[in-house]
Amino acid sequence: MNVVLSTLNAKYIHTNLAIRYLKSYAAPEFEVQLSEYTIKDPSMNIVTDLFHKQPDVLGFSCYIWNIEETIRVISMIKKIMPNVIIVLGGPEVTYDVNYWLERVPDVDYIIIGEGELSFKQLLNAIKNQEDVSTIPGLAYRTNEQLSKVNPQSNKLDLRELPSPFRFKEDLPHLSKRVIYIETSRGCPFRCQFCLSSIEVGVRYFDREKVKEDIRYLMENGAKTIKFVDRTFNISRSYAMEMFQFLIDEHKPGTVFQFEITADIMRPEVIQFLNDHAPNGLFRFEIGVQSTNDETNDLVMRKQNWDKLTRTVTMVKQGKKIDQHLDLIAGLPEEDYNSFRKTFNDVFALRPEELQLGFLKLLRGTGLRVRSDDFGYVYMDHAPYEMLSNRVLSFSEVARIKQVEDVLEKYWNDHRMDETIEYIVTHEFNTPFDFFQEFGMYWEAAGWSRIGHQLEDLFIRLYEFLETRNTGSLSIIKDLMTYDYFANQKHKPRKSWSSEILSKEEQQSVYLSILNSKNEPESLAPALRLTEKELNKHTIVEKMSFDLQHYLETKEIVNASTYVITYFDPTSHTVQFFNLPAKNINTTKKE
């Protein structure tokens, strides 16, 4: 029997862990082929590829991001292969199974919840032409009007599950993709917007098997390994053991990502990581969602803001671990002003990434069941995103989406760190106000519907700031120039700004460097360059303040300076050297 398991990932770099667990559990009785695609792939290409595999049983792993595209593929498949047995599984079809059986008549079976055992039992029944009515966790039609849903039985012993990582066909891709791994299933919390709240308790995999899998992945080139545990640090002893293992045995260039609950992480754990973790080895994802206590109570979310702040601050001070903090707009009783406060509360922590998402009323969640209580209006189809509720109008939702757009480009992508820090600190009442006003301007200009080169992002921010008639525009412009050069690996042909020094003035700066031995100590590295190297690998800009002093203290000292930017051709790094303008003789020679 030819069995194929498929899914449509959000991006090429993603991998699907679920179908790999199904494949490993089905062995050795069944040899399962894996076929992964992306939601960007044309449906005809996917269907053609699956047709060539000629499956007898074809399974799809379904999520909110791929369900609609998956349905289109299934419809086409059934037209050309009417006898293929279609099986669906995954969180999107686990709930409201009668709806899915009715909406997608081409589907033969739906696996509910944890699928390893149910899927293997189904394959055995199909192969042996046996009755499926006693298989737990299975839904199917008994006739055109009636469906049968068998509830899931006892959970698997995760310690006995075979590894999902030992497939030869995966080896060539390990270094190019995000590899997902789980050390536990379940979540101790009951957040009503999250599917994890439905499962009671937390179950763990065998620790030594997990470690062996991680060793195997690293030895075969895996670079980014993401733990999908809903709360990796729920057990302090377990988290510490894994942190120590990863520190001891990591390979250079490998990054491990975790979802952690920040307010339960003890200071001694953070101190241990600050003291012992190599820089860049770990990355934390922290779901804050809201700082409104009433909102958190309504969604049954326990959160100690003071302890969360302590954790994020300690990690940031350690300068070892990047942090990704999540917000959800549209939670119950969080109106526009309350969300503005939530945003500013979290932005004050200056996370390396601040993800602004919008509430999705997921099938099976308590919040979807109670959606009428809060006046929710939301999309009928996946991703079921909220459109409004009784305290947040659609107009306000649309305004917050303007914030999301520029936040991603101007903060999370780290193209202008110094510039944005100065702007939100000195030019606007709050960071949210900057992103909101800029986002409104961005959309009004039509920029949300077109692509952008790096230079465009600088030009468009400057255009927006010009409309405000700020007295600090020259300082901001100089900081933008610094950020522009700091993000280059090679010397650009020009700056983002059309204003450049004359060749004569630039040459005067170079001559001063070459001829003087009494320049500031900060300029010493530049003094070792030859005239040819200066011309080839540096750019000179004139600034209205002392850049070096600002970078060290965040204080503006008005002093005209030349900044020499050196683009090292060997290391592809950038170095900046300050030279007081008073030291340069720019008088033209007769």
Sequence and secondary structure as in RCSB ss.txt:
>XXXX:A:sequence
MNVVLSTLNAKYIHTNLAIRYLKSYAAPEFEVQLSEYTIKDPSMNIVTDLFHKQPDVLGFSCYIWNIEETIRVIS
MIKKIMPNVIIVLGGPEVTYDVNYWLERVPDVDYIIIGEGELSFKQLLNAIKNQEDVSTIPGLAYRTNEQLSKVN
PQSNKLDLRELPSPFRFKEDLPHLSKRVIYIETSRGCPFRCQFCLSSIEVGVRYFDREKVKEDIRYLMENGAKTI
KFVDRTFNISRSYAMEMFQFLIDEHKPGTVFQFEITADIMRPEVIQFLNDHAPNGLFRFEIGVQSTNDETNDLVM
RKQNWDKLTRTVTMVKQGKKIDQHLDLIAGLPEEDYNSFRKTFNDVFALRPEELQLGFLKLLRGTGLRVRSDDFG
YVYMDHAPYEMLSNRVLSFSEVARIKQVEDVLEKYWNDHRMDETIEYIVTHEFNTPFDFFQEFGMYWEAAGWSRI
GHQLEDLFIRLYEFLETRNTGSLSIIKDLMTYDYFANQKHKPRKSWSSEILSKEEQQSVYLSILNSKNEPESLAP
ALRLTEKELNKHTIVEKMSFDLQHYLETKEIVNASTYVITYFDPTSHTVQFFNLPAKNINTTKKE
>XXXX:A:secstr
  EEEEEEESSTT   HHHHHHHHHHTTT  EEEEEEETTS HHHHHHHHHHH  SEEEEE  TTTHHHHHHHHH
HHHHH TT EEEEESHHHHSSHHHHHHH TT  EEE SS HHHHHHHHHHHHHT   TT TTEEEESSSS EEEE
   S   GGG   S   GGGGGGTTTSEEEE SEE  S   TT GGGTS S EE  HHHHHHHHHHHHHTT  EE
EE  TTTTSSHHHHHHHHHHHHHH  TT EEEEEE GGG  HHHHHHHHHHS TTSEEEEEEEE   HHHHHHTT
    HHHHHHHHHHHHHHTS EEEEEEEET TT  HHHHHHHHHHHHTT  SEEEEEE B  TT HHHHTGGGGT
 EE SSTT BEEE SSS HHHHHHHHHHHHHHIIIIIT S HHHHHHHHHHTSSSHHHHHHHHHHHHHHTTGGGS
   HHHHHHHHHHHHHTTT TTHHHHHHHHHHHHHHT SS  SS SSS    HHHHHHHHHHHHH S S GGGHH
HHTS HHHHHHHEEEEEEEE HHHHHHHS   EEEEEEEEEE TTT  EEEEEEEGGG       
